[in-house]
Amino acid sequence: MYIKKMLLASILAFNISNAGSNENSFSININGEDIELFTSIDINSLTYYADGTSYIFDATYLHTKHNNLLSLGISGQNTFQGLEGLSLAFGLKSIVAENFLAFPFYTKAMYRLPLVDSVPTTTVSGSISYAPSVLSFRDARSYAEFRLEVDTEIITNIHIFTGFRRINTNYENIDKTFNNSFYGGIKITF
């Protein structure tokens, strides 16, 4: 547990120290039983890579009543040609929980609603992550995650969001829904 907290604190400090990019962010979301911390770093801004694809490193720590889950991931993200406002990301994560280790592939779609003249910038996003048994280790049999989120930038670089997540950590002996909940939170972008 101590290592997880130190890793998350290091990532947060690293993220804040590289505040020159608009892709860097830190967010916190809660509900009645859970708290989740999330940070993302635009690797392109660190390497001065200027191609159209953004490479993003992210870290998530989810604390529930009885369990903790840590996720580290890397993805490539770019706009979808032919449909303005749509971005797609594809990547790989590592998931660590009690006696559980998995490396799911994931995909994420983000659509910025074309309502800038009438409402603040609003983005709808959805993501799916999946690791079959060949990518699951220790006591893990498989991992599946689904998220749906709506994000509104209420002040420049300050966002509020709400969403739903369903996380299944399937162990060798039991199938466990790790988390199935709605949440709300705040995100700061740099």
ZADO-1210 file (C-alpha; in nm, 4 decimals, padded with zeros to 6 digits):
<atoms>
<atom x="00.0000" y="00.0000" z="00.0000" code="MET" pos="1"/>
<atom x="00.2863" y="00.2363" z="00.0849" code="TYR" pos="2"/>
<atom x="00.4411" y="00.1803" z="-00.2606" code="ILE" pos="3"/>
<atom x="00.1117" y="00.2628" z="-00.4341" code="LYS" pos="4"/>
<atom x="00.0776" y="00.5897" z="-00.2430" code="LYS" pos="5"/>
<atom x="00.4379" y="00.6875" z="-00.3188" code="MET" pos="6"/>
<atom x="00.3945" y="00.6063" z="-00.6878" code="LEU" pos="7"/>
<atom x="00.0761" y="00.8109" z="-00.7125" code="LEU" pos="8"/>
<atom x="00.2350" y="01.1068" z="-00.5311" code="ALA" pos="9"/>
<atom x="00.5369" y="01.0915" z="-00.7641" code="SER" pos="10"/>
<atom x="00.3177" y="01.0871" z="-01.0736" code="ILE" pos="11"/>
<atom x="00.1149" y="01.3808" z="-00.9440" code="LEU" pos="12"/>
<atom x="00.4310" y="01.5822" z="-00.8690" code="ALA" pos="13"/>
<atom x="00.5704" y="01.4971" z="-01.2120" code="PHE" pos="14"/>
<atom x="00.2455" y="01.6017" z="-01.3767" code="ASN" pos="15"/>
<atom x="00.2328" y="01.9379" z="-01.1988" code="ILE" pos="16"/>
<atom x="00.5987" y="02.0101" z="-01.2772" code="SER" pos="17"/>
<atom x="00.5287" y="01.9616" z="-01.6494" code="ASN" pos="18"/>
<atom x="00.2382" y="02.2013" z="-01.6636" code="ALA" pos="19"/>
<atom x="00.3207" y="02.3415" z="-02.0086" code="GLY" pos="20"/>
<atom x="00.0815" y="02.1249" z="-02.2077" code="SER" pos="21"/>
<atom x="-00.2954" y="02.1381" z="-02.2425" code="ASN" pos="22"/>
<atom x="-00.3155" y="01.7571" z="-02.2332" code="GLU" pos="23"/>
<atom x="-00.1876" y="01.7224" z="-01.8765" code="ASN" pos="24"/>
<atom x="-00.4599" y="01.6858" z="-01.6177" code="SER" pos="25"/>
<atom x="-00.5423" y="01.5836" z="-01.2641" code="PHE" pos="26"/>
<atom x="-00.8897" y="01.4831" z="-01.1508" code="SER" pos="27"/>
<atom x="-01.0685" y="01.3497" z="-00.8491" code="ILE" pos="28"/>
<atom x="-01.4113" y="01.1887" z="-00.8448" code="ASN" pos="29"/>
<atom x="-01.6254" y="01.0566" z="-00.5643" code="ILE" pos="30"/>
<atom x="-01.9554" y="00.8978" z="-00.4783" code="ASN" pos="31"/>
<atom x="-02.0986" y="00.7717" z="-00.1500" code="GLY" pos="32"/>
<atom x="-01.8475" y="00.4858" z="-00.1190" code="GLU" pos="33"/>
<atom x="-01.5510" y="00.5449" z="-00.3538" code="ASP" pos="34"/>
<atom x="-01.2794" y="00.7974" z="-00.4333" code="ILE" pos="35"/>
<atom x="-01.0731" y="00.7916" z="-00.7506" code="GLU" pos="36"/>
<atom x="-00.7648" y="00.9950" z="-00.8416" code="LEU" pos="37"/>
<atom x="-00.6587" y="01.0255" z="-01.2044" code="PHE" pos="38"/>
<atom x="-00.3667" y="01.1985" z="-01.3741" code="THR" pos="39"/>
<atom x="-00.2580" y="01.2090" z="-01.7367" code="SER" pos="40"/>
<atom x="00.0592" y="01.3387" z="-01.8976" code="ILE" pos="41"/>
<atom x="00.1090" y="01.4307" z="-02.2631" code="ASP" pos="42"/>
<atom x="00.4388" y="01.2602" z="-02.3439" code="ILE" pos="43"/>
<atom x="00.4725" y="01.4642" z="-02.6651" code="ASN" pos="44"/>
<atom x="00.5282" y="01.7827" z="-02.4634" code="SER" pos="45"/>
<atom x="00.8197" y="01.6193" z="-02.2816" code="LEU" pos="46"/>
<atom x="00.9924" y="01.4995" z="-02.5989" code="THR" pos="47"/>
<atom x="00.8965" y="01.7863" z="-02.8338" code="TYR" pos="48"/>
<atom x="00.7395" y="01.5301" z="-03.0666" code="TYR" pos="49"/>
<atom x="00.5111" y="01.7197" z="-03.3054" code="ALA" pos="50"/>
<atom x="00.3344" y="01.4533" z="-03.5111" code="ASP" pos="51"/>
<atom x="-00.0468" y="01.4476" z="-03.5156" code="GLY" pos="52"/>
<atom x="-00.0714" y="01.1594" z="-03.2697" code="THR" pos="53"/>
<atom x="-00.0543" y="01.2440" z="-02.8983" code="SER" pos="54"/>
<atom x="00.1003" y="00.9835" z="-02.6712" code="TYR" pos="55"/>
<atom x="-00.0570" y="00.9906" z="-02.3263" code="ILE" pos="56"/>
<atom x="00.0604" y="00.8301" z="-02.0002" code="PHE" pos="57"/>
<atom x="-00.2095" y="00.7979" z="-01.7340" code="ASP" pos="58"/>
<atom x="-00.2406" y="00.6683" z="-01.3803" code="ALA" pos="59"/>
<atom x="-00.5533" y="00.5927" z="-01.1785" code="THR" pos="60"/>
<atom x="-00.5997" y="00.4977" z="-00.8150" code="TYR" pos="61"/>
<atom x="-00.9460" y="00.3792" z="-00.7095" code="LEU" pos="62"/>
<atom x="-01.0174" y="00.3314" z="-00.3383" code="HIS" pos="63"/>
<atom x="-01.3390" y="00.1543" z="-00.2460" code="THR" pos="64"/>
<atom x="-01.4688" y="00.0473" z="00.0935" code="LYS" pos="65"/>
<atom x="-01.2704" y="-00.2762" z="00.1033" code="HIS" pos="66"/>
<atom x="-01.0437" y="-00.2724" z="-00.2034" code="ASN" pos="67"/>
<atom x="-00.7885" y="-00.0682" z="-00.3964" code="ASN" pos="68"/>
<atom x="-00.7065" y="-00.0737" z="-00.7654" code="LEU" pos="69"/>
<atom x="-00.4085" y="00.0896" z="-00.9384" code="LEU" pos="70"/>
<atom x="-00.3907" y="00.1389" z="-01.3136" code="SER" pos="71"/>
<atom x="-00.1012" y="00.2657" z="-01.5271" code="LEU" pos="72"/>
<atom x="-00.1449" y="00.3056" z="-01.9018" code="GLY" pos="73"/>
<atom x="-00.0085" y="00.4453" z="-02.2237" code="ILE" pos="74"/>
<atom x="-00.2053" y="00.5263" z="-02.5357" code="SER" pos="75"/>
<atom x="-00.1913" y="00.6960" z="-02.8729" code="GLY" pos="76"/>
<atom x="-00.4671" y="00.9511" z="-02.9386" code="GLN" pos="77"/>
<atom x="-00.5656" y="01.1380" z="-03.2534" code="ASN" pos="78"/>
<atom x="-00.8668" y="01.2989" z="-03.4182" code="THR" pos="79"/>
<atom x="-01.0897" y="01.0855" z="-03.6363" code="PHE" pos="80"/>
<atom x="-01.0737" y="01.2001" z="-03.9959" code="GLN" pos="81"/>
<atom x="-01.4062" y="01.2972" z="-04.1429" code="GLY" pos="82"/>
<atom x="-01.5911" y="01.3788" z="-03.8206" code="LEU" pos="83"/>
<atom x="-01.4933" y="01.7012" z="-03.6476" code="GLU" pos="84"/>
<atom x="-01.4767" y="01.6818" z="-03.2688" code="GLY" pos="85"/>
<atom x="-01.4218" y="01.3048" z="-03.2486" code="LEU" pos="86"/>
<atom x="-01.0940" y="01.1694" z="-03.1056" code="SER" pos="87"/>
<atom x="-00.9953" y="00.8064" z="-03.0645" code="LEU" pos="88"/>
<atom x="-00.7337" y="00.6520" z="-02.8362" code="ALA" pos="89"/>
<atom x="-00.5909" y="00.3008" z="-02.8265" code="PHE" pos="90"/>
<atom x="-00.3503" y="00.1672" z="-02.5665" code="GLY" pos="91"/>
<atom x="-00.2411" y="-00.0793" z="-02.3028" code="LEU" pos="92"/>
<atom x="-00.2820" y="-00.0643" z="-01.9236" code="LYS" pos="93"/>
<atom x="-00.1515" y="-00.2507" z="-01.6249" code="SER" pos="94"/>
<atom x="-00.4051" y="-00.3239" z="-01.3504" code="ILE" pos="95"/>
<atom x="-00.2977" y="-00.4118" z="-00.9972" code="VAL" pos="96"/>
<atom x="-00.5350" y="-00.5154" z="-00.7163" code="ALA" pos="97"/>
<atom x="-00.5143" y="-00.7646" z="-00.4306" code="GLU" pos="98"/>
<atom x="-00.3621" y="-01.0861" z="-00.5784" code="ASN" pos="99"/>
<atom x="-00.4592" y="-00.9540" z="-00.9226" code="PHE" pos="100"/>
<atom x="-00.2459" y="-00.8413" z="-01.2169" code="LEU" pos="101"/>
<atom x="-00.3748" y="-00.7829" z="-01.5698" code="ALA" pos="102"/>
<atom x="-00.2624" y="-00.6025" z="-01.8851" code="PHE" pos="103"/>
<atom x="-00.5785" y="-00.5042" z="-02.0741" code="PRO" pos="104"/>
<atom x="-00.5944" y="-00.3387" z="-02.4132" code="PHE" pos="105"/>
<atom x="-00.8242" y="-00.0402" z="-02.4167" code="TYR" pos="106"/>
<atom x="-00.9947" y="00.1981" z="-02.6517" code="THR" pos="107"/>
<atom x="-01.1522" y="00.5341" z="-02.5820" code="LYS" pos="108"/>
<atom x="-01.3697" y="00.7631" z="-02.7936" code="ALA" pos="109"/>
<atom x="-01.4188" y="01.1321" z="-02.7069" code="MET" pos="110"/>
<atom x="-01.6664" y="01.3585" z="-02.8855" code="TYR" pos="111"/>
<atom x="-01.6665" y="01.7341" z="-02.8257" code="ARG" pos="112"/>
<atom x="-02.0235" y="01.8520" z="-02.8788" code="LEU" pos="113"/>
<atom x="-02.0516" y="02.1247" z="-03.1453" code="PRO" pos="114"/>
<atom x="-02.2452" y="02.3583" z="-02.9141" code="LEU" pos="115"/>
<atom x="-01.9639" y="02.6033" z="-02.8299" code="VAL" pos="116"/>
<atom x="-02.1769" y="02.9097" z="-02.9088" code="ASP" pos="117"/>
<atom x="-02.4593" y="02.8152" z="-02.6716" code="SER" pos="118"/>
<atom x="-02.3028" y="02.6067" z="-02.3908" code="VAL" pos="119"/>
<atom x="-01.9533" y="02.5654" z="-02.2425" code="PRO" pos="120"/>
<atom x="-01.7238" y="02.3103" z="-02.4076" code="THR" pos="121"/>
<atom x="-01.8779" y="01.9704" z="-02.3359" code="THR" pos="122"/>
<atom x="-01.7244" y="01.6331" z="-02.4168" code="THR" pos="123"/>
<atom x="-01.8879" y="01.2901" z="-02.4074" code="VAL" pos="124"/>
<atom x="-01.6487" y="00.9959" z="-02.3787" code="SER" pos="125"/>
<atom x="-01.6636" y="00.6223" z="-02.3457" code="GLY" pos="126"/>
<atom x="-01.3951" y="00.3611" z="-02.2914" code="SER" pos="127"/>
<atom x="-01.3638" y="-00.0159" z="-02.2876" code="ILE" pos="128"/>
<atom x="-01.0758" y="-00.2195" z="-02.1434" code="SER" pos="129"/>
<atom x="-01.0363" y="-00.5958" z="-02.1643" code="TYR" pos="130"/>
<atom x="-00.7708" y="-00.8510" z="-02.0668" code="ALA" pos="131"/>
<atom x="-00.8391" y="-01.2182" z="-02.1424" code="PRO" pos="132"/>
<atom x="-00.6769" y="-01.4946" z="-01.9393" code="SER" pos="133"/>
<atom x="-00.3562" y="-01.4841" z="-02.1453" code="VAL" pos="134"/>
<atom x="-00.2992" y="-01.1242" z="-02.0228" code="LEU" pos="135"/>
<atom x="-00.4051" y="-01.1957" z="-01.6613" code="SER" pos="136"/>
<atom x="-00.1657" y="-01.3128" z="-01.3895" code="PHE" pos="137"/>
<atom x="-00.1472" y="-01.4136" z="-01.0229" code="ARG" pos="138"/>
<atom x="-00.5047" y="-01.5100" z="-00.9254" code="ASP" pos="139"/>
<atom x="-00.6612" y="-01.3164" z="-01.2159" code="ALA" pos="140"/>
<atom x="-00.8624" y="-01.4910" z="-01.4843" code="ARG" pos="141"/>
<atom x="-00.9758" y="-01.1814" z="-01.6800" code="SER" pos="142"/>
<atom x="-01.0425" y="-00.8099" z="-01.6486" code="TYR" pos="143"/>
<atom x="-01.3137" y="-00.5948" z="-01.8056" code="ALA" pos="144"/>
<atom x="-01.3949" y="-00.2267" z="-01.7622" code="GLU" pos="145"/>
<atom x="-01.6549" y="00.0035" z="-01.9157" code="PHE" pos="146"/>
<atom x="-01.6800" y="00.3804" z="-01.8585" code="ARG" pos="147"/>
<atom x="-01.9097" y="00.6519" z="-01.9867" code="LEU" pos="148"/>
<atom x="-01.8486" y="01.0165" z="-01.8933" code="GLU" pos="149"/>
<atom x="-01.9734" y="01.3712" z="-01.9643" code="VAL" pos="150"/>
<atom x="-01.7282" y="01.6573" z="-01.9023" code="ASP" pos="151"/>
<atom x="-01.7972" y="02.0342" z="-01.9104" code="THR" pos="152"/>
<atom x="-01.5286" y="02.3028" z="-01.8950" code="GLU" pos="153"/>
<atom x="-01.6974" y="02.5553" z="-01.6646" code="ILE" pos="154"/>
<atom x="-01.3953" y="02.7878" z="-01.6314" code="ILE" pos="155"/>
<atom x="-01.0827" y="02.7812" z="-01.8492" code="THR" pos="156"/>
<atom x="-00.8897" y="02.4646" z="-01.7522" code="ASN" pos="157"/>
<atom x="-01.1437" y="02.3704" z="-01.4797" code="ILE" pos="158"/>
<atom x="-01.3905" y="02.0937" z="-01.5642" code="HIS" pos="159"/>
<atom x="-01.6738" y="01.9238" z="-01.3809" code="ILE" pos="160"/>
<atom x="-01.7808" y="01.5772" z="-01.4883" code="PHE" pos="161"/>
<atom x="-02.0105" y="01.2905" z="-01.4112" code="THR" pos="162"/>
<atom x="-01.9930" y="00.9323" z="-01.5238" code="GLY" pos="163"/>
<atom x="-02.0578" y="00.5642" z="-01.4756" code="PHE" pos="164"/>
<atom x="-01.8010" y="00.2840" z="-01.4407" code="ARG" pos="165"/>
<atom x="-01.8285" y="-00.0931" z="-01.4252" code="ARG" pos="166"/>
<atom x="-01.5124" y="-00.2854" z="-01.3401" code="ILE" pos="167"/>
<atom x="-01.5042" y="-00.6669" z="-01.3296" code="ASN" pos="168"/>
<atom x="-01.2014" y="-00.8395" z="-01.1782" code="THR" pos="169"/>
<atom x="-01.2528" y="-01.2074" z="-01.2471" code="ASN" pos="170"/>
<atom x="-01.0364" y="-01.4276" z="-01.0254" code="TYR" pos="171"/>
<atom x="-00.9597" y="-01.7992" z="-01.0716" code="GLU" pos="172"/>
<atom x="-01.2185" y="-01.8972" z="-00.8086" code="ASN" pos="173"/>
<atom x="-01.4716" y="-01.6127" z="-00.8186" code="ILE" pos="174"/>
<atom x="-01.6106" y="-01.3547" z="-01.0575" code="ASP" pos="175"/>
<atom x="-01.6086" y="-01.0234" z="-00.8793" code="LYS" pos="176"/>
<atom x="-01.7665" y="-00.6942" z="-00.9779" code="THR" pos="177"/>
<atom x="-01.4991" y="-00.4670" z="-00.8344" code="PHE" pos="178"/>
<atom x="-01.7012" y="-00.1498" z="-00.8875" code="ASN" pos="179"/>
<atom x="-02.0356" y="-00.0623" z="-01.0447" code="ASN" pos="180"/>
<atom x="-02.1233" y="00.2992" z="-00.9739" code="SER" pos="181"/>
<atom x="-02.2020" y="00.6522" z="-01.0816" code="PHE" pos="182"/>
<atom x="-01.9619" y="00.9288" z="-00.9780" code="TYR" pos="183"/>
<atom x="-01.8976" y="01.3005" z="-01.0096" code="GLY" pos="184"/>
<atom x="-01.5822" y="01.5053" z="-00.9895" code="GLY" pos="185"/>
<atom x="-01.3574" y="01.7922" z="-01.0886" code="ILE" pos="186"/>
<atom x="-01.0648" y="01.8001" z="-01.3317" code="LYS" pos="187"/>
<atom x="-00.7856" y="02.0546" z="-01.3693" code="ILE" pos="188"/>
<atom x="-00.5989" y="02.0705" z="-01.7010" code="THR" pos="189"/>
<atom x="-00.2582" y="02.2271" z="-01.7556" code="PHE" pos="190"/>
</atoms>
